[in-house]
Amino acid sequence: MTKIWGKRVFSSSLLDSRFLFLAATVVGVLLTLSIFAFMVMLGLPLFSVHSLTLLLTQAWAPDQGLYGVFPFICGTCAIVSLSLLIAFPLSLGNAILIHLLAPRRLARFLHQVVKMMTGVPTVIYGFVGIFFLVPLVREWFSRGSGMCILSAALLLALLISPTMILVFLESFSAIPATHLRALEALGGTRRQKLLHVILPGARTGIITGLLLALGRALGDTMIALMVAGNATAQPESLLDSVRTLTAHIALVMAADFDSIEFKTIFACGIILYLWTAVLTLSLRCLHFNYAKSSHDQSL
Amino acid sequence: MFWFTFKKESSSFKYAVLLALLSFLCFFNSAAQAESTAAFRGQTGVLRISGGTAHIPVMKEVSKIIMQAYPDIQISIAGGGSGAGIKQVGEGLVDIGNSGRKPTEHEIQKYGLVLHRWAFDGVGVIVHRDNRVQALTKGQLQDIFSGRLRNWQEVGGVDKEITVFTRDEASGTRNVFWKKALAKKVITNKALVVASNGAMKAGVSHNPYAIGYVSIGYLDKSVAAVVLDGVKPSLEAVQKGEYTVVRGLYSNTKGERDGLTKSFIDFLFSQSGREIIAKKGLIPAAR
């Protein structure tokens, strides 16, 4: 009796928890989708007056009736890609150093430092940027104000690196020890271990880390707002000041609700949303196809 | 064990002395301000203020006095700029929404705003302390802000590119500066945009080649105020009517309000209020 009773309880609790998890997933997905729907709904009045293509391609000059966010898209693109370009090799190198090359105590120390860095609020990086990095950049290049794509990208790289390093490390340590031992038994060098076992094995982790970092870089507001200068002009060089989509939202937030300026923040929101979604999905697809094809080859 | 009790006793004694001192100070303070803060007696609750950043120094000082005299009253002050102030008070998110420009007819009607202009404020052009250029004409200023003049050399300075700072479109400071100093001429889209008077001052004081503009209440030794058409922006020049880049500072409420909100606004027009306003570098206005 107790056994049956126990069994029943067990299965029903399993069922319950399954429902619970399902409900959590559904709510999560619905929330994400409804945020998108909400933005489109609030943005509609804008799209009915100004066509979406104009918004995406025009310059920003409210006093001349131009409400395009194209310069901000360029600015976001430039800052995010440059910061990833700087941060990715650094993070990969750092993760390899901690995992494989550094003496154990140094590695542990570095690991702790990286962990601590993930917790630094972005506004602090912004502050350090204004008082330390911006004057340096201004003097180094003796051109422009120092509040530019380069400064923001450097700080953003600092912001996203810890996340990447930790995800990379996680994926490195998930590689089965048997593979590593097999290679050692065959007399493989450390270099071979890295190139032929660790890096290929951690591919998924590396892509995940990149995606997370990309999302963080795209979504960060404070650094760009404080350090990139927020100029509305189309950027032409790395030393030009730019406004990112997120900084634009923060700056225009205070405008009159009914003004067209204010409504452009929904356009920015939609662009950011779709951007992240498309990038995530396409990278996932790419990775899936790659994994499948390499699996087929090995068969 | 004894040590602990002793320690505990001595510290509680200290606390008692401190408390007595504090309450004495409070009493003393409230006695001094009693005349003007009497309206707050017996009131409790939270007063929320947000908006224009030119208002903040006065708002902080006034709330400090009120909260010290009446600890049951809590006053929170946030920035956000004039646009945010008008919007938030209109939406009922705050009790008082400050703006450094007169709310538009549209805004007044839509939200049912009641305006209280309690001070006049000038908007002064600022450059870095080390800048050789400390005087400009309005024509030169307009050319600099439109991006036609790009090098300090062209106005008698060093051979360096000019960095123009401006404020976001919802800023009251930008609004009056654009109307009265720039005569509604265009502002270059290469200008760096900051979101508050404080950020403007920080930006210009850390860049030797920068030019910007702030509320006169924010002028201090960290930046140099530029003489415009022969007049140095100062409290006296504004008072005498010599300096013309001037605007009213408004505290807006949604409809006529009573209680804390009313008392607070009344205080701004009282003798003590006017003294604080003048002390913060603004010109008190009559109701």
Interface residues (C-beta under 8 A of the other chain):
Chain A: A59 W60 A61 P62 D63 I130 F131 V134 P135 R138 R143 G144 S145 G146 M147 L225 G229 N230 A231 T232 A233 D240 S241 R243 A250 L251 V252 M253 A254 A255 D256 F257 D258 E261
Chain B: G80 G81 S82 G83 A84 I86 K87 T104 H106 E107 K110 E161 T163 D168 E169 A170 S171 V186 T188 N189 K190 A191 L192 V193 V194 A195 A202 G203 H206 N207 Y209 A210
